[in-house]
Each structure stands twice: as C-alpha cells, then as structure tokens.
Amino acid sequence: MNFPRRRWLVTIFVTLPFLLGIHPNSASAQELTTAATPDTVQSDLSDSNTSQQQGAGQQAADPQSTAPPTRDVSILKLPRNIFQDETKIAFFPKSLAQGKHWWPTIGILGGTAALIASDPYTAPAFHNTGRFHEYNRDLSAISTGTFIAAVPAAIYGVGLITKNSYAKDTALLAGEAVVDGFLLDLPFKAISARKQPINYSGPGPYSDSFFHGSHNPAGSGGFYSMHAFAAAAVATVIAQRYGKHRWVPIVAYGLAGAICFSRISRSDHFPSDVFFGGAMGIVIARFAVVPAR
C-alpha cells in the first residue's frame, strides 16, 4: 500500500474509534442526576429547577441520551444474544407468512436476482481491466478484513480506557453482528459452491458459476460476500448508535461501500454476492442485533 493511502487509512482507523470512544456515557450522567435530584429539591426548590433545566439541555446535546434503547450486551452474554439472533433469523419465514417485511424482502431478493442474471456479463469487465490495480492492491482481502475487525476492537479499547460503557457496548454489538453473518454464511457457501470471477478467463460471459466451485465454506469467494456483510453490519451498528452525529453514518457507510466495491473490482465476488451480503449485513444489524429485547 503506498504511503498516501496508508496515511488516510491509518488516520481514519485512529480518529474514528477515538472520537466515538471518548463520547461521555449519558446513562451514567442521567443516573447521577436522578440520584441527586431529591437532595436538591429538599435543600432548595429553585436550585432543583435550575438543575433540571441544565440536565434537559445536556440531554438534548447528547445524542446518546435521545437514542432508542438497545439490548443488554456484555462479553458473557454474547453467546445467548447470538443464539437469539440466529433463532430470529431462522424463523423469519414465519414473519413473511404473517404478512410482515414483504417490501424489504422483495427489494433484496429482486435486486439479487437481477444481478445474478447480469453477473456473467458485468463481472468480466472488472476481471479484464487494470484500471483498479492500485485500488485492488490497497484493499486486499487481508487488509480489509483486518480493518473491519480492528475498528470495533479499537472502539472497545478506547471505551475500556475511558470507562465509556456505551462505546464498549457498540463494539460488542458490531462483533455480534459479524458473528451472526458468519454463521449464516457457512451454509450459504457450502450449498451454493459458487466460483469466483477470478477463476474464469477470457471476455466472458462467466456462466455456470453456481455449484461449480468449492463446497468448502471457509474458502474464498462464494455466495454471499462475507467481507460485504461484515463491513455493512459494522457500519450499520455504528451509524445506529451514533447517528445523531451526521458525519458518522457518512464515514461508516462510505468506508463500507469502498470495501464492498473492492470485492467486485478484485474479481473475488460477483456483484450479486456483494449486494446480497451488504444488504443482509444492514438488515440483520439494524433489526436483529441493535434493537432492545
């Protein structure tokens, strides 16, 4: 990776976790305010009113205090939470039978089907060009995978140092979402056994990709892209938890989009692999992982 690109990646990696990790823990502040209010009322009613007004102003300024409640999370509770997530995902067809979530499902499946039909003709354009050589070299599978894992780890570390439970919980939720996607990805890849575009040669079309690749779910390629899922899931958790800062979703989804595109430009995945993986990452993180139970 050349120096300029390395510099901005390192800058983002250091700055983003630091900015999110040092944000004050509003829950603790609210607990202190609640505990102090009775004494304040007994000593001086006017001081109490002033304190409550100040507290309301701080609450309005603090994006975490106005955020919707999220699920209880800790390292010890991760196995239970992941089991709950996978159970909810497994019973998703039941929700469809009850008439729920039809439009998002149609959108994701329809978009995926359209891309699968066009994959044999769009993938060769990326495989047979050197236009993205430097981009592909910088955003390799190893470097992007490391970056995806390092961002939540860094947020957790900064939260641990600054005693910010909100930041630590955000990191754990991001990790939980990635594990959810990995467990779901294993049967998808084992069954689909989809070849990578890089395994083809010539101008295309790259047909017969399904069921002609490796059935090893730990191998490269396959349907769907785990890199795309993980990048989108981590970005969604961070965007949902810190969405009051307008720049956070832009940066988070921008980085996720760059990682997703690299899977196509490197010919590691077909566009449909990346679209479905990214869409699933967003949906599972937003509706299965982050909401309170």
C-alpha atoms as one frame of an Amber mdcrd trajectory, in Angstrom:
protein
   0.000   0.000   0.000   1.513   3.339  -0.977   2.163   5.975   1.657  -0.676
   8.470   0.920  -3.367   5.796   1.041  -1.833   4.191   4.085  -1.798   7.552
   5.822  -5.504   8.271   5.343  -6.490   4.748   6.307  -4.438   4.962   9.484
  -5.904   8.403  10.193  -9.452   7.075   9.908  -8.630   3.987  11.958  -7.174
   6.089  14.795  -9.611   9.008  14.682 -12.965   7.229  14.383 -12.623   4.914
  17.424 -11.148   7.774  19.468 -13.992  10.178  18.678 -16.644   7.556  19.388
 -14.898   6.087  22.415 -14.386   9.331  24.304 -18.040  10.381  23.998 -19.439
  10.748  27.536 -21.620   7.969  28.874 -25.025   9.614  29.080 -26.575   6.750
  31.030 -24.165   7.293  33.903 -24.774  11.028  33.808 -28.525  10.522  33.945
 -28.204   8.158  36.907 -26.128  10.732  38.804 -28.653  13.460  38.017 -31.559
  11.272  39.154 -29.795  10.361  42.362 -29.004  13.964  43.159 -32.446  15.400
  42.436 -34.205  14.509  45.764 -31.490  16.139  47.872 -31.544  19.175  45.671
 -35.323  19.506  45.972 -35.167  19.262  49.746 -32.436  21.876  50.044 -33.633
  24.419  47.522 -36.544  24.135  45.098 -35.214  26.811  42.796 -31.821  25.095
  42.547 -33.653  21.902  41.649 -35.490  23.591  38.796 -32.242  25.065  37.552
 -30.522  21.683  37.690 -33.374  20.025  35.827 -33.229  22.658  33.101 -29.482
  22.185  32.780 -29.946  18.430  32.686 -32.525  18.754  29.921 -30.121  20.919
  27.942 -27.357  18.383  28.355 -29.712  15.600  27.329 -30.653  17.447  24.145
 -26.980  17.996  23.349 -26.094  14.373  23.991 -27.088  12.148  21.039 -26.799
   9.022  23.165 -29.383  10.215  25.701 -32.044  10.577  22.996 -31.123   7.330
  21.202 -33.641   4.473  21.319 -32.945   1.761  23.900 -30.705  -1.083  22.805
 -30.323  -4.631  24.045 -28.326  -5.601  27.097 -24.908  -6.751  25.951 -21.695
  -7.976  27.536 -18.956 -10.438  26.669 -20.579 -13.129  28.804 -23.985 -12.525
  27.225 -22.753 -12.681  23.623 -23.430 -16.438  23.162 -27.003 -16.010  24.378
 -27.553 -12.948  22.211 -26.120 -14.651  19.137 -28.391 -17.647  19.716 -31.377
 -15.292  19.945 -30.325 -13.594  16.717 -29.943 -16.860  14.818 -33.306 -18.060
  16.125 -34.958 -14.849  14.961 -33.325 -15.219  11.540 -34.353 -18.875  11.261
 -37.986 -18.004  11.968 -38.033 -15.068   9.570 -40.204 -17.006   7.052 -42.871
 -17.126   9.765 -42.953 -13.326   9.760 -43.411 -13.376   5.996 -46.294 -15.804
   6.379 -47.886 -13.292   8.748 -47.632 -10.589   6.099 -44.650  -8.729   7.603
 -41.478  -7.380   5.929 -42.645  -8.161   2.411 -41.395  -5.000   0.714 -37.794
  -5.141   2.036 -37.677  -8.841   1.194 -38.913  -8.240  -2.335 -36.384  -5.449
  -2.781 -33.407  -7.516  -1.625 -34.390 -10.714  -3.438 -35.419  -8.837  -6.574
 -32.182  -6.885  -6.696 -30.147 -10.021  -6.074 -31.980 -11.948  -8.800 -31.437
  -9.132 -11.304 -27.727  -9.003 -10.510 -27.376 -12.790 -10.736 -28.846 -12.602
 -14.239 -26.368  -9.868 -15.223 -23.327 -11.267 -13.369 -21.950 -13.294 -16.308
 -21.750 -10.088 -18.354 -20.719  -7.492 -15.761 -18.012  -9.458 -13.924 -15.689
  -9.807 -16.972 -15.455  -6.027 -17.263 -13.717  -5.868 -13.867 -11.669  -9.023
 -14.379 -10.170  -7.908 -17.679  -9.103  -4.387 -16.801  -6.116  -2.952 -14.956
  -7.906   0.279 -14.118  -8.345  -0.683 -10.465  -4.879  -2.148  -9.931  -3.747
   0.207  -7.153  -7.189   0.251  -5.542  -7.272  -3.559  -5.504  -3.761  -3.755
  -4.106  -4.595  -1.418  -1.242  -7.941  -3.016  -0.412  -6.927  -6.655  -0.402
  -8.942  -9.315   1.393  -6.482  -9.368   4.289  -6.226  -5.598   4.713  -9.980
  -5.016   4.547 -10.716  -7.933   6.859  -8.192  -6.592   9.334  -9.680  -3.102
   9.115 -13.235  -4.388   9.674 -12.144  -6.294  12.782  -9.859  -3.553  14.081
 -12.442  -0.751  14.150 -14.770  -2.374  16.760 -11.733  -3.640  18.671 -10.303
  -0.128  18.805 -13.655   1.351  19.875 -13.851  -1.207  22.660 -10.279  -0.432
  23.724 -10.878   3.310  23.843 -14.145   2.742  25.701 -12.346   0.496  28.180
  -9.658   3.101  28.825 -12.127   5.981  29.140 -14.668   3.857  31.072 -17.310
   4.518  28.429 -19.762   1.625  28.548 -21.685   2.964  25.550 -18.621   2.642
  23.323 -17.842  -0.845  24.647 -21.416  -1.972  24.015 -21.238  -0.579  20.480
 -18.127  -2.628  19.775 -19.699  -5.790  21.189 -22.852  -5.297  19.120 -20.731
  -4.871  15.995 -18.862  -8.079  16.784 -22.144  -9.862  17.445 -23.482  -8.807
  14.049 -20.367 -10.107  12.279 -20.635 -13.482  14.033 -24.311 -13.682  13.044
 -23.335 -13.166   9.424 -20.501 -15.672   9.564 -22.759 -18.408  10.942 -25.324
 -17.685   8.255 -22.679 -17.514   5.534 -21.386 -21.049   6.180 -24.442 -22.934
   4.843 -24.915 -20.424   2.016 -21.407 -21.016   0.685 -21.451 -24.757   1.315
 -24.664 -25.164  -0.666 -24.128 -22.613  -3.450 -20.465 -23.549  -4.131 -20.119
 -20.515  -6.379 -16.918 -19.938  -8.340 -15.067 -16.658  -8.148 -14.915 -14.462
 -11.254 -11.133 -14.594 -10.963 -11.278 -18.320 -11.720 -12.591 -17.605 -15.215
 -10.589 -16.403 -18.183 -11.427 -14.518 -21.332 -14.078 -11.901 -22.083 -16.981
 -13.980 -20.778 -19.757 -14.497 -20.217 -18.868 -16.167 -16.929 -21.731 -18.629
 -16.812 -22.413 -21.675 -14.642 -20.826 -20.153 -11.535 -23.207 -21.778  -9.062
 -22.480 -25.332  -7.848 -19.209 -25.484  -9.812 -16.883 -24.090  -7.170 -15.700
 -25.300  -3.804 -18.211 -26.550  -1.240 -15.758 -25.597   1.498 -17.475 -22.730
   3.353 -14.142 -21.487   4.661 -12.775 -20.987   1.160 -12.603 -17.779  -0.836
 -15.448 -16.447  -2.919 -18.888 -17.974  -2.866 -22.352 -16.612  -2.306 -22.548
 -14.323  -0.392 -19.585 -11.998   0.319 -18.701 -12.130   4.000 -16.498  -9.045
   3.638 -19.501  -7.104   2.333 -21.715  -8.412   5.129 -19.210  -7.583   7.867
 -18.420  -4.108   6.530 -22.104  -3.198   6.177 -23.040  -4.698   9.559 -20.298
  -2.857  11.470 -21.158   0.382   9.658 -24.848  -0.034  10.486 -24.238  -0.659
  14.184 -22.018   2.416  14.440 -24.433   4.543  12.389 -27.408   3.442  14.502
 -25.628   4.067  17.784 -24.046   7.404  16.828 -26.479   8.596  14.167 -27.026
  11.950  15.880 -23.588  12.892  14.596 -24.345  13.415  10.915 -20.794  12.661
   9.821 -20.760   9.196  11.436 -23.149   7.415   9.017 -21.456   9.118   6.060
 -17.997   7.925   7.090 -19.169   4.486   8.211 -21.175   3.676   5.097 -18.600
   5.324   2.853 -15.867   3.019   4.132 -18.201   0.019   3.914 -19.054   0.916
   0.328 -15.373   1.139  -0.610 -14.740  -2.295   0.885 -17.771  -3.779  -0.871
 -16.715  -2.391  -4.233 -13.226  -3.847  -3.789 -14.720  -7.345  -3.683 -16.093
  -6.756  -7.191 -13.121  -4.869  -8.632 -10.735  -7.584  -7.404 -12.944 -10.267
  -9.034 -13.228 -12.047  -5.699 -17.034 -11.915  -5.935 -19.784 -11.312  -8.421
 -21.850  -8.131  -7.913 -24.819 -10.169  -6.644 -22.637 -11.739  -3.916 -21.701
  -8.295  -2.679 -25.180  -6.782  -2.957 -26.840  -9.606  -1.051 -24.095  -9.708
   1.597 -24.201  -5.964   2.163 -27.999  -5.867   2.285 -28.104  -8.734   4.761
 -25.486  -7.017   6.912 -27.584  -3.878   7.136 -30.853  -5.710   7.800 -29.512
  -8.109  10.435 -27.536  -5.424  12.272 -30.404  -2.953  12.293 -33.343  -5.239
  13.043 -31.868  -8.272  14.827 -28.816  -7.019  16.719 -29.255  -3.395  17.783
 -32.911  -3.230  18.962 -33.698  -3.874  22.606 -35.271  -7.201  23.596
